[in-house]
Amino acid sequence: MGARARIAHFGGSFEHGIVLAVHEEGRRLEVRGEAGEVREFVLSPATARFVDASSPHGPRLELLGVRGQ
């Protein structure tokens, strides 16, 4: 928890985020974006990338590192 992340939206825009919670042994993450919205991302077994839990065609998540390091 507390890891920095970047939410990549369709069309090329990005939003900074922070990981709030980790579930299912790291396969599901809750992330708060810049506007305060909390989104869930799941690890796609097909691509090994984190994708929006509500739609595999929505935003994807890139983990950047742990805060303070």
C-alpha positions as CSV (number, residue, x, y, z in Angstrom):
1,M,0.0,0.0,0.0
2,G,1.1,3.5,-0.7
3,A,2.8,2.7,-3.9
4,R,2.7,5.4,-6.6
5,A,0.9,4.5,-9.8
6,R,-0.1,6.0,-13.1
7,I,-3.6,5.4,-14.6
8,A,-3.3,5.3,-18.4
9,H,-6.6,6.3,-20.0
10,F,-7.7,5.5,-23.6
11,G,-6.4,8.2,-25.9
12,G,-3.1,8.7,-24.2
13,S,-3.9,10.8,-21.1
14,F,-2.5,9.9,-17.7
15,E,-3.5,10.4,-14.1
16,H,-1.4,9.9,-11.0
17,G,-2.7,7.6,-8.3
18,I,-1.8,5.9,-5.0
19,V,-2.5,2.2,-4.2
20,L,-4.8,2.1,-1.2
21,A,-5.3,-1.6,-0.8
22,V,-4.1,-4.9,-2.2
23,H,-6.4,-8.0,-2.5
24,E,-6.3,-11.5,-3.8
25,E,-2.5,-11.9,-3.3
26,G,-1.7,-8.9,-5.3
27,R,-4.1,-9.6,-8.3
28,R,-6.6,-6.9,-7.3
29,L,-5.7,-3.3,-6.3
30,E,-7.7,-0.3,-5.1
31,V,-6.2,3.0,-6.4
32,R,-7.2,6.6,-5.7
33,G,-6.7,8.9,-8.6
34,E,-5.9,12.6,-8.6
35,A,-9.6,13.6,-8.4
36,G,-10.2,11.4,-5.4
37,E,-12.1,8.6,-7.2
38,V,-11.2,5.1,-6.1
39,R,-10.9,2.5,-8.8
40,E,-10.3,-1.2,-8.8
41,F,-7.8,-2.8,-11.1
42,V,-7.3,-6.6,-11.7
43,L,-4.3,-8.4,-13.1
44,S,-5.2,-9.7,-16.6
45,P,-4.0,-13.3,-17.0
46,A,-3.8,-12.7,-20.8
47,T,-1.5,-9.6,-20.7
48,A,0.0,-9.6,-17.2
49,R,-1.2,-5.9,-16.9
50,F,-3.5,-4.3,-14.4
51,V,-6.8,-3.4,-16.1
52,D,-10.0,-1.7,-14.8
53,A,-12.0,-4.3,-12.9
54,S,-15.3,-3.1,-14.5
55,S,-14.0,-3.3,-18.1
56,P,-10.9,-4.8,-19.7
57,H,-11.1,-2.0,-22.3
58,G,-11.0,0.8,-19.7
59,P,-7.9,2.4,-18.2
60,R,-4.9,0.3,-17.2
61,L,-2.6,0.8,-14.3
62,E,1.2,1.2,-14.2
63,L,2.9,0.8,-10.8
64,L,5.7,3.4,-10.3
65,G,7.2,2.7,-6.9
66,V,6.8,3.1,-3.2
67,R,6.3,6.5,-1.6
68,G,9.3,8.0,0.1
69,Q,11.9,6.0,-1.8
